[in-house]
Amino acid sequence: MTDPLLTVDTPVVMGIVNMTVDSFSDGGEFVDHDRALAHALDLVVAGATIVDIGGESTRPGASRVPVELEQARVVPVVRDLATRGIAVSVDTLNASTARAAVHAGARFINDVSGGLADPNMVRTAAQLAVESGAVYIAGHWRGSSATMNDLALYDDVVAEVRTELTQRVDALLAAGMSRDSIVLDPGLGFAKTAAHNWTLLAHLPTLTELGFPVLIGASRKRFIAELMPDGATMLERDLPSAVVAADSIAAGAWGVRVHDVRATRLALAVRAQWEAAS
């Protein structure tokens, strides 16, 4: 059973809701259930195709949170959104949280570790894909938030990320997951320098050639901030983030994960008009 959002003709925009106290862009702003729910609904009005709910920050240096706390944060919001017919993704490293969120109505499991953080994730995600049609988004990852910056060592970042993502696909297929339940994410910012991130974006077709939908998450990340003048606010990163999102879609990405859905939709509309006129 293929989720219909994997085969849509229009770009998928995944709106971010961080129910955390220490996320790099908006930590603490949406920890409260009602504020998170209201923000998620605002993202849908702005044009989000999927809302991605996370209860644990994965920024460099972030501390892990107890899985019970993570689930207490995210599962009620997932349920409230799903009952409204909204497509929901759960952003988690934990197999038990993935299971709880899918049982609450989530259609996507967004695991930035690609199943490496929790030894039960690959088997659990495969089971959930069979049982409910849940889609698994496998991110490229080399280590935890505490160690990732020390692991940004590549001879050929594009070839190595492609190989390591292929290894994650092989593990998922071996666990019983079908190919049409897998999305790949090159993991911009995870064990990667700014130069690595730009190189991956510039060679995105090398990853889409693997035959899986590709999700790009560049929004507000540090390599975007490096383009900004000193003292620029987090919100000022949204304009270049929207440009990267539009260019990613033009290069073959299936979807983009963003904070500012409205700006992203405008950038995508500009790109669509340009391409239609050409």
C-alpha positions in Angstrom: 0.0 0.0 0.0 1.6 3.2 -1.2 0.8 6.4 0.6 -0.8 8.7 -2.0 1.5 11.6 -0.9 4.5 9.7 -2.4 3.1 9.9 -5.9 1.6 13.4 -6.0 2.6 15.7 -8.9 2.9 18.8 -6.7 5.8 19.4 -4.3 5.4 18.2 -0.8 6.0 20.7 1.9 6.5 19.4 5.4 5.9 22.0 8.1 7.9 21.7 11.3 6.5 21.8 14.8 9.2 21.4 17.5 7.7 20.5 20.9 11.1 20.9 22.5 12.9 23.3 24.9 16.2 23.3 23.0 15.6 23.2 19.3 18.0 25.5 17.5 15.4 27.7 15.8 12.3 27.9 18.1 13.1 25.9 21.3 10.4 26.3 23.9 8.0 28.1 21.7 5.6 25.2 21.0 6.2 22.8 23.9 2.6 23.4 25.2 0.0 21.2 23.5 -2.4 23.9 22.6 0.3 26.2 21.1 1.8 23.3 19.2 -1.6 22.3 17.8 -2.5 25.9 16.8 0.9 26.3 15.1 0.4 23.0 13.2 -3.0 24.2 12.0 -1.5 27.5 10.9 1.1 25.6 8.9 -1.7 23.6 7.1 -3.5 26.8 6.3 -0.3 28.2 4.9 0.1 25.2 2.6 1.8 22.4 4.5 1.2 19.0 2.9 2.5 17.1 6.0 3.0 18.4 9.6 6.2 17.0 11.3 5.9 16.8 15.1 9.1 16.3 17.1 9.6 16.1 20.9 13.3 15.8 21.1 15.9 18.1 19.6 18.6 16.6 17.3 20.7 19.8 16.9 24.5 19.5 17.6 25.1 19.2 21.3 21.4 18.6 22.2 20.7 16.3 25.2 18.4 13.3 24.9 15.1 13.4 26.6 13.3 10.5 28.3 11.2 8.6 25.8 8.1 8.9 28.1 8.5 12.7 28.0 8.9 12.7 24.2 5.7 10.7 23.8 3.8 12.8 26.3 4.6 15.8 24.2 4.0 14.5 20.7 1.4 11.7 20.7 -1.6 13.8 21.8 -0.9 16.4 19.1 -0.4 13.7 16.5 -3.8 12.3 17.4 -5.5 15.7 17.4 -4.2 16.5 13.9 -4.8 13.0 12.5 -8.5 13.1 13.6 -8.8 16.3 11.5 -7.6 14.4 8.5 -4.2 16.1 8.4 -1.2 14.1 7.2 1.2 13.8 10.2 4.8 12.8 10.5 6.6 12.0 13.8 10.2 13.2 14.1 11.8 10.6 16.4 14.8 8.4 17.0 12.9 6.0 19.1 11.0 2.9 17.9 8.5 3.0 20.7 7.6 6.6 20.0 7.3 5.8 16.3 4.9 2.9 17.2 2.8 5.1 19.6 2.6 7.9 17.0 1.5 5.7 14.2 -1.1 4.1 16.4 -2.3 7.7 17.1 -2.6 8.4 13.4 0.8 9.4 12.0 1.5 8.4 8.4 5.2 9.1 8.4 8.1 8.2 10.6 10.9 10.8 10.2 14.0 9.2 11.7 17.1 11.4 11.1 19.3 8.4 12.2 18.0 6.1 9.5 17.5 3.4 12.2 20.9 3.6 13.7 20.0 5.4 17.0 17.6 2.7 18.2 18.3 -1.0 17.4 14.6 -1.7 17.3 13.7 1.0 14.8 14.3 -0.9 11.6 12.2 -3.9 12.6 9.5 -1.7 14.1 9.2 0.6 11.1 9.0 -2.4 8.8 6.2 -3.9 10.9 4.3 -0.5 11.0 4.7 -0.2 7.2 3.1 -3.6 6.7 0.4 -3.1 9.4 -0.7 0.5 8.6 1.1 1.7 5.5 3.4 4.0 7.5 6.2 5.6 5.4 9.7 5.6 6.8 12.0 8.6 6.1 15.6 7.4 6.6 18.0 10.2 7.2 21.8 10.0 6.7 23.5 10.0 10.1 26.8 9.0 11.5 26.4 9.7 15.2 24.6 11.4 17.9 24.2 15.1 18.5 27.2 14.9 20.8 29.5 13.5 18.3 28.2 14.4 14.8 30.5 17.3 14.2 33.6 15.2 14.7 32.3 12.7 12.1 32.1 15.1 9.2 35.0 13.5 7.4 34.6 12.4 3.7 36.7 11.8 0.7 33.7 12.1 -1.6 30.6 13.3 0.4 28.1 12.5 -2.4 29.4 9.0 -3.1 29.7 8.2 0.6 26.2 9.5 1.6 24.7 7.6 -1.3 26.5 4.4 -0.2 25.5 4.8 3.4 21.9 5.5 2.5 21.8 2.5 0.3 23.0 0.4 3.3 20.1 1.7 5.3 17.7 0.8 2.5 19.2 -2.7 2.4 18.6 -3.1 6.2 15.0 -1.9 5.8 14.3 -4.3 2.9 15.8 -7.1 4.8 13.5 -6.4 7.7 10.5 -6.8 5.4 9.8 -3.2 4.4 8.7 -2.6 0.7 10.5 -0.1 -1.4 7.4 2.0 -1.7 7.4 2.7 2.0 10.9 4.4 2.0 11.9 8.1 1.6 15.5 9.1 1.8 17.0 12.3 3.4 20.7 13.2 2.9 20.8 14.6 6.4 22.0 18.2 5.7 23.9 19.4 8.8 24.2 15.9 10.4 27.9 15.1 10.4 28.4 17.6 7.5 30.1 20.9 7.1 28.6 23.7 5.1 30.6 22.7 2.1 29.3 19.2 2.3 25.7 20.4 2.5 26.1 22.6 -0.6 27.8 19.8 -2.5 25.0 17.4 -1.7 22.4 19.9 -2.9 24.4 20.5 -6.1 24.5 16.8 -6.8 20.9 15.9 -5.7 20.2 13.9 -8.9 22.9 11.4 -7.7 20.6 10.6 -4.8 17.3 10.7 -6.6 18.7 8.2 -9.1 18.4 5.6 -6.3 14.7 5.5 -7.1 13.3 6.7 -3.8 11.6 10.0 -3.0 14.1 12.4 -1.4 13.3 14.8 1.3 15.5 17.9 1.9 15.7 19.6 5.2 17.8 22.8 4.9 15.5 25.2 6.7 17.2 27.7 9.0 20.3 25.5 9.4 23.7 26.8 10.2 25.0 26.6 6.6 22.1 28.9 5.6 23.0 31.3 8.5 26.6 31.6 7.1 25.1 33.5 4.2 23.6 36.1 6.5 25.1 39.2 8.0 26.2 39.1 11.6 23.3 39.5 14.0 20.7 38.2 11.6 17.7 36.7 13.3 16.4 33.1 12.9 13.4 34.4 11.0 15.7 36.1 8.5 17.0 32.7 7.5 13.6 31.9 6.0 14.1 33.7 2.7 17.3 31.9 1.7 15.8 28.7 3.1 12.8 29.1 0.7 15.2 29.6 -2.2 17.0 26.4 -1.3 13.7 24.6 -1.0 12.5 25.7 -4.5 15.8 24.8 -6.1 15.7 21.4 -4.3 12.3 20.6 -5.9 13.6 21.8 -9.2 16.5 19.4 -8.9 14.2 16.4 -8.3 13.4 16.4 -4.6 10.0 14.9 -3.6 9.6 17.2 -0.7 11.1 19.8 1.6 11.0 20.2 5.4 10.6 23.8 6.4 9.7 26.2 9.2 8.1 28.9 7.0 5.6 27.2 4.9 4.1 30.3 3.4 7.4 31.7 2.1 8.3 28.2 0.7 5.0 28.0 -1.2 5.6 31.4 -2.7 9.1 30.4 -3.8 7.7 27.2 -5.3 5.0 29.2 -7.1 7.7 31.4 -8.6 9.7 28.4 -9.8 6.6 26.8 -11.3 5.7 29.9 -13.2 9.3 30.2 -14.5 9.3 26.6 -15.7 5.9 26.8 -17.2 6.9 29.9 -19.2 10.0 28.2 -20.5 
